[in-house]
């Protein structure tokens, strides 16, 4: 009789103990879930508010730079740099709110500094190249440049890349490191440029007539500058043509307009004057038997 009562008491005590443990576990899990949920919600709020603040700060900085008439290349560089720095600060704040120790995070980054530096060596070189470009200013936003086998108008100078827009509206990203250490041809740096043509006429044409016609065409185009004086000379006696070289100076923005217009006008005027253009030909002499 005593043994069943003892077993029953032990069973009841074990049941109460198991229930207490289960209740404690449930309470613990509930508290942990509420805490994690609160951290996630807080981190999300910080992230969205941070993005809004970053956008406002970027707009404010852009207005200040425009108001102070800062160069467009420096403006794009500063905007890009500010965006990256503020984004890094926002990420650190979100990570800290999630419960990750920022000091441990910083120590982790410091310990991995060598590896990160090696992995990002190219980007660090491009960043340094961007600074060199802004300091030495071999080109600016709006210039037409040629480098690394491509050419186009400089649209933006960012911290890692310079963005070009080509004549057929392609967008090209060139690393600043390559631009700062490589060859860059800036077609917009000077106010004036020289336009060259080599025009071939048939053998037997009157050279004085050719020169007179060309000089009349040049004088009629007001975009062609008088200083330096236009140059015209007999360039070469080629296999099938007498080549005449023409060199004139124009404002940089008029280069292509003058180049193409002169091609059309010379072709039209030469035809009116009866000056013939050559074409490749071969004279064959047959030996007598």
C-alpha positions as CSV (number, residue, x, y, z in Angstrom):
1,X,0.0,0.0,0.0
2,X,2.9,2.3,0.8
3,X,4.7,1.6,-2.4
4,X,1.9,2.7,-4.8
5,X,1.5,6.0,-2.8
6,X,5.2,6.6,-3.0
7,X,5.3,6.0,-6.8
8,X,2.3,8.2,-7.3
9,X,3.9,11.1,-5.4
10,X,7.1,10.7,-7.3
11,X,5.2,10.7,-10.6
12,X,3.2,13.8,-9.6
13,X,6.4,15.6,-8.6
14,X,8.1,14.7,-11.9
15,X,5.1,15.9,-13.8
16,X,5.2,19.2,-12.0
17,X,8.9,19.5,-12.6
18,X,8.5,18.8,-16.3
19,X,5.7,21.3,-16.6
20,X,7.8,23.9,-14.8
21,X,10.7,23.3,-17.2
22,X,8.4,23.4,-20.2
23,X,6.8,26.6,-18.9
24,X,10.2,28.2,-18.3
25,X,11.4,27.1,-21.8
26,X,8.3,28.6,-23.4
27,X,8.7,31.9,-21.5
28,X,12.4,32.0,-22.4
29,X,11.6,31.3,-26.1
30,X,8.8,33.9,-26.1
31,X,11.1,36.5,-24.5
32,X,13.9,35.7,-27.0
33,X,11.5,35.9,-29.9
34,X,10.1,39.3,-28.7
35,X,13.7,40.6,-28.2
36,X,14.9,39.4,-31.6
37,X,11.7,40.7,-33.3
38,X,12.1,44.0,-31.7
39,X,15.7,44.2,-32.8
40,X,14.8,43.3,-36.4
41,X,12.0,45.8,-36.5
42,X,14.2,48.5,-35.0
43,X,17.0,47.7,-37.4
44,X,14.6,47.9,-40.3
45,X,13.3,51.3,-39.1
46,X,16.9,52.5,-38.8
47,X,17.7,51.3,-42.3
48,X,14.8,53.0,-44.0
49,X,15.2,56.2,-42.0
50,X,18.9,56.1,-42.7
51,X,18.3,55.8,-46.5
52,X,16.0,58.8,-46.4
53,X,18.6,60.8,-44.4
54,X,21.4,59.8,-46.8
55,X,19.2,60.9,-49.8
56,X,18.5,64.3,-48.1
57,X,22.2,64.8,-47.2
58,X,23.3,64.0,-50.8
59,X,20.8,66.5,-52.2
60,X,21.9,69.1,-49.7
61,X,25.6,68.6,-50.6
62,X,24.8,68.7,-54.3
63,X,23.0,72.0,-53.9
64,X,25.9,73.4,-52.0
65,X,28.4,72.3,-54.6
66,X,26.3,73.7,-57.4
67,X,25.8,77.0,-55.5
68,X,29.5,77.4,-55.1
69,X,30.2,76.6,-58.8
70,X,32.3,73.6,-58.0
71,X,33.6,71.7,-61.1
72,X,31.1,69.1,-62.3
73,X,33.8,66.3,-62.0
74,X,34.5,67.2,-58.4
75,X,30.8,67.3,-57.7
76,X,30.2,63.7,-59.0
77,X,33.3,62.5,-57.1
78,X,32.2,64.0,-53.8
79,X,28.6,62.7,-54.2
80,X,29.9,59.2,-54.8
81,X,32.3,59.3,-51.9
82,X,29.7,60.7,-49.5
83,X,27.2,58.1,-50.6
84,X,29.7,55.2,-49.9
85,X,30.8,56.6,-46.5
86,X,27.2,57.2,-45.2
87,X,26.1,53.8,-46.4
88,X,29.0,52.2,-44.5
89,X,28.0,54.1,-41.3
90,X,24.3,53.0,-41.8
91,X,25.3,49.3,-42.2
92,X,27.4,49.5,-39.0
93,X,24.4,51.1,-37.1
94,X,22.0,48.4,-38.4
95,X,24.5,45.6,-37.4
96,X,24.9,47.2,-34.0
97,X,21.1,47.3,-33.5
98,X,20.8,43.6,-34.3
99,X,23.1,42.9,-31.4
100,X,26.4,42.4,-33.1
101,X,29.1,44.1,-31.1
102,X,30.5,46.8,-33.4
103,X,33.8,46.7,-31.6
104,X,34.1,43.0,-32.5
105,X,33.0,43.9,-36.0
106,X,35.7,46.5,-36.2
107,X,38.3,44.2,-34.8
108,X,37.3,41.6,-37.4
109,X,37.7,44.1,-40.2
110,X,41.1,45.1,-38.8
111,X,42.3,41.6,-38.6
112,X,41.2,41.0,-42.1
113,X,42.7,44.3,-43.3
114,X,45.6,42.7,-45.2
115,X,43.3,40.3,-47.1
116,X,40.8,43.0,-47.8
117,X,43.6,45.3,-49.0
118,X,44.9,42.7,-51.4
119,X,41.4,41.9,-52.7
120,X,40.6,45.6,-53.2
121,X,44.0,46.7,-54.4
122,X,42.6,47.5,-57.8
123,X,39.8,49.6,-56.4
124,X,42.3,51.4,-54.1
125,X,44.4,52.2,-57.1
126,X,41.3,53.5,-58.9
127,X,40.4,55.6,-55.9
128,X,43.9,57.1,-55.9
129,X,43.6,57.6,-59.6
130,X,40.4,59.5,-59.1
131,X,42.1,61.8,-56.7
132,X,45.0,62.3,-59.2
133,X,42.5,63.1,-62.0
134,X,40.7,65.7,-59.8
135,X,44.0,67.3,-58.7
136,X,45.8,67.4,-62.1
137,X,42.6,67.7,-64.1
138,X,43.7,66.2,-67.5
139,X,40.0,66.3,-68.4
140,X,36.7,67.5,-66.9
141,X,33.0,66.7,-67.3
142,X,31.9,67.6,-70.8
143,X,35.3,67.0,-72.5
144,X,35.7,64.6,-75.4
145,X,38.6,62.3,-74.6
146,X,40.2,59.2,-76.0
147,X,41.9,56.6,-73.8
148,X,42.2,52.8,-73.4
149,X,41.1,52.3,-77.0
150,X,37.8,54.1,-76.6
151,X,36.6,57.7,-77.0
152,X,33.6,59.7,-75.8
153,X,32.3,62.6,-73.8
154,X,33.1,62.6,-70.0
155,X,29.7,62.3,-68.2
156,X,30.8,61.7,-64.6
157,X,34.0,61.3,-62.6
158,X,33.3,58.8,-59.8
159,X,35.6,57.6,-57.1
160,X,36.5,54.4,-58.9
161,X,35.5,55.0,-62.5
162,X,35.1,57.8,-65.1
163,X,31.9,57.4,-67.2
164,X,32.0,58.2,-70.9
165,X,29.2,58.5,-73.4
166,X,30.2,57.6,-76.9
167,X,29.0,59.2,-80.1
168,X,26.5,56.3,-80.7
169,X,25.2,56.7,-77.1
170,X,27.0,53.8,-75.4
171,X,28.1,54.2,-71.8
172,X,31.6,53.2,-71.0
173,X,33.2,52.8,-67.5
174,X,37.0,53.3,-67.5
175,X,38.9,52.7,-64.2
176,X,40.5,55.9,-62.9
177,X,43.7,54.0,-62.2
178,X,44.2,53.4,-65.9
179,X,43.3,57.0,-66.8
180,X,45.7,58.5,-64.3
181,X,48.6,56.3,-65.4
182,X,47.9,55.8,-69.1
183,X,47.7,58.0,-72.2
184,X,44.7,60.3,-72.4
185,X,44.0,62.4,-75.5
186,X,41.8,65.4,-74.7
187,X,40.2,66.9,-77.8
188,X,38.4,69.6,-75.9
189,X,41.3,71.0,-73.8
190,X,42.3,73.7,-76.4
191,X,39.9,76.3,-77.8
192,X,41.1,75.6,-81.4
193,X,41.9,72.6,-83.5
194,X,43.4,72.0,-87.0
195,X,41.4,70.3,-89.6
196,X,43.4,68.4,-92.3
197,X,42.3,67.1,-95.8
198,X,44.3,65.4,-98.5
199,X,42.4,65.8,-101.8
200,X,43.4,63.9,-104.9
201,X,43.0,65.2,-108.4
202,X,43.8,63.7,-111.8
203,X,47.2,64.1,-113.4
204,X,47.0,66.9,-116.0
205,X,44.7,69.2,-113.9
206,X,45.8,72.8,-113.5
207,X,47.2,73.1,-110.0
208,X,46.7,76.9,-109.9
209,X,43.0,76.4,-110.7
210,X,42.7,73.8,-108.0
211,X,44.3,76.1,-105.4
212,X,42.2,79.1,-106.4
213,X,39.0,77.0,-106.1
214,X,40.0,75.6,-102.7
215,X,40.9,79.1,-101.3
216,X,37.6,80.5,-102.5
217,X,35.8,77.7,-100.7
218,X,37.8,78.3,-97.5
219,X,37.2,82.1,-97.6
220,X,33.4,81.5,-97.9
221,X,33.3,79.5,-94.6
222,X,33.2,82.0,-91.7
223,X,33.9,79.2,-89.2
224,X,37.5,78.9,-90.5
225,X,39.9,81.1,-88.7
226,X,42.3,83.5,-90.4
227,X,44.9,83.1,-87.7
228,X,46.7,80.8,-88.1
229,X,46.5,81.3,-91.8
230,X,45.0,78.4,-93.9
231,X,47.7,76.3,-95.5
232,X,47.5,74.6,-99.0
233,X,50.2,72.8,-100.9
234,X,50.9,70.0,-103.3
235,X,51.3,67.0,-101.0
236,X,52.5,64.2,-103.2
237,X,52.6,62.8,-106.7
238,X,50.9,59.5,-106.0
239,X,50.4,56.5,-108.3
240,X,47.0,57.6,-109.6
241,X,46.5,61.1,-108.3
242,X,48.1,64.4,-107.5
243,X,47.4,64.9,-103.8
244,X,46.8,68.4,-102.4
245,X,47.0,68.9,-98.6
246,X,44.6,71.5,-96.9
247,X,45.0,72.6,-93.4
248,X,42.8,75.1,-91.6
249,X,42.1,76.1,-88.0
250,X,38.7,76.2,-86.4
251,X,37.2,76.4,-82.9
252,X,37.1,73.0,-81.3
253,X,33.3,72.8,-81.3
254,X,33.2,73.4,-85.1
255,X,35.7,70.7,-86.0
256,X,33.4,68.0,-87.3
257,X,30.9,70.4,-88.9
258,X,33.7,72.1,-90.9
259,X,35.3,68.7,-91.8
260,X,32.2,67.1,-93.3
261,X,30.9,70.4,-94.9
262,X,34.2,70.9,-96.7
263,X,34.2,67.4,-98.0
264,X,30.7,68.0,-99.6
265,X,31.5,71.5,-100.9
266,X,34.9,70.5,-102.4
267,X,33.2,67.6,-104.2
268,X,30.5,69.9,-105.5
269,X,32.7,72.8,-106.5
270,X,35.3,70.6,-108.2
271,X,32.6,69.1,-110.4
272,X,31.3,72.5,-111.3
273,X,34.8,73.7,-112.2
274,X,35.5,70.5,-114.2
275,X,38.3,69.4,-111.9
276,X,38.3,65.6,-112.1
277,X,38.9,63.2,-109.2
278,X,41.1,60.2,-109.9
279,X,40.4,56.6,-109.5
280,X,42.8,53.7,-109.3
281,X,44.0,52.7,-112.8
282,X,46.8,50.7,-114.3
283,X,48.3,51.4,-117.7
284,X,49.4,48.2,-119.6
285,X,52.0,48.4,-122.4
286,X,51.8,45.5,-124.8
287,X,55.1,44.5,-126.3
288,X,55.3,44.3,-130.1
289,X,56.1,40.9,-131.5
